[in-house]
Amino acid sequence: MTGAMSRDELLAALPDLSEAALDDLIRAGVVQPVQSGSGPLFRPVDHARLQLAMDLQDAYALDEDGLALVLSLIDQVNGLRGDMQAMLGAVAAEAPETRARMRQVIRQTRITIRHG
């Protein structure tokens, strides 16, 4: 696995992360290391996710469950962004008449929230 780190390498790369905190974050589902014959391996995305978790924890004093919830919401937003990009690509591939009809439907159904 390219760029994967052992537990010791990960802890060395994140000196503010203790072994106990890493175990708590794994239990909370913040990261899910890949199991190998030599032990758990952490991907670059796990490293980035743990750094983000530590930043959130410092900024907002979140516990492990709170971090898991916030990161889950971030994952959902990123998934929705990907879905939206795919939809926009599909719409762009449609004929101009279809795109115009879709714009009209969107204008008619869109709800706009205004702050008073």
Secondary structure as GFF3:
##gff-version 3
##sequence-region A 1 116
A	DSSP	beta_strand	5	6	.	.	.	ID=ss1
A	DSSP	alpha_helix	7	13	.	.	.	ID=ss2
A	DSSP	alpha_helix	19	27	.	.	.	ID=ss3
A	DSSP	beta_strand	34	36	.	.	.	ID=ss4
A	DSSP	beta_strand	39	42	.	.	.	ID=ss5
A	DSSP	alpha_helix	44	60	.	.	.	ID=ss6
A	DSSP	alpha_helix	64	92	.	.	.	ID=ss7
A	DSSP	alpha_helix	96	109	.	.	.	ID=ss8
###
